[in-house]
Amino acid sequence: MSHRDPKVVHIVGTGTIGEPLIGLLSDLKEKLGIDEVSFHKKTPLLEDRPKINNLIDRGAKLCCDKDQKTAFEKLGYHKPTYETVEAIDRASVIIDCTPSGVGHENKQKYYEKFKHNTLGFIAQGSEFGFGKMYAKGINDAALLSGEDQFIQVVSCNTHNLGVILKTLGSDNQGNLNNLNEGRFVLMRRANDISQDKDFNPSPKAGKHSDEQFGTHHARDAYHLLKTLGYELNIFSSAIKINTQYMHSLWFNLRLNKAISKEEAVQRLIEHPLVSVTYKTSAGQIFSFGRDHGYYGRILTQTVVSLPTLSIINGGKEVVGFCFTPQDGNSLLSTISATIRFLYSDSYEKKLDLFKPYCFKEV
């Protein structure tokens, strides 16, 4: 069959990224030009039955491994439509949202075999090396149509680092050559509000497991921006804190040429995927997203707290705090990559649907 007509998007996994992605694409498939949304769930669990049946009610097609079909039906799930390989074979674009490492396994087991008749494959932030790194609005120019069939959408925090670096570390022409060095401290939420495991009762510092970059956040931001030809001097540290609301980020950028506070603020305001706020509390920002976002999600890459922004050292150092909008930025980049595979010449216009949730101010 031709995977250009019909246009089928298949999502593997129903977790923190997979579940909202399935729902969002199902709700907006007609406006996005998608004919069918299907998704794979590995294990039938009784507590997952309501969310899976709701996704099916919204138009998504459930698929599972052949030996699990009866188990799904016995637990009261709506009947699966496709088996695993059948769903992969039908798909125009496949989005892998499985836990760390599984995406690489699926690439070797399935995706390499179907790349001759699939437009593109997308994995999430944990799958380093899956394909070319991508973050919407940061390195779109690095994606080569017809060549980059495998894409890794970087993690939510890497989106944050990337947009801060590109917005505040660039010269007046937008070239990222004004950065001398960047230092970051990521204060990570313990887990997502949808997750029961791995909550930290007290702050837990992360190891500097990478000699050059510290944690994987700076490493990933380095490789993301390297796709545009930049090789940056950046280093990150991380600590998990006992909250489920939002990740927060402290940044310190040392510049080659001075910048004024007014110019720094103006750059942040003008970037279409940066939100600014006069709030300093993750709780208040999270609450704004819950009340005004798309199913509670802010879709920008960062929320910069303007009261924390300082310009020091004669204008050559920028310091401040910002907050990471959970999985919202990863969702937008994933949808952008998906629609780009389907409509390479008109995908930007279709993404206008999401502008109302890319808040300029929170």
PyMOL commands that set and color helices and strands:
alter all, ss='L'
color gray80, all
select helices_A, chain A and resi 18-32+46-57+66-74+84-90+102-117+140-142+156-168+216-226+261-270+282-292+306-308+313-315+328-342+347-357
alter helices_A, ss='H'
color red, helices_A
select strands_A, chain A and resi 8-12+36-40+61-64+82-83+93-96+120-123+132-134+150-153+179-189+204-205+234-241+247-255+274-277+302-305+310-312+317-324
alter strands_A, ss='S'
color yellow, strands_A
deselect
rebuild
show_as cartoon
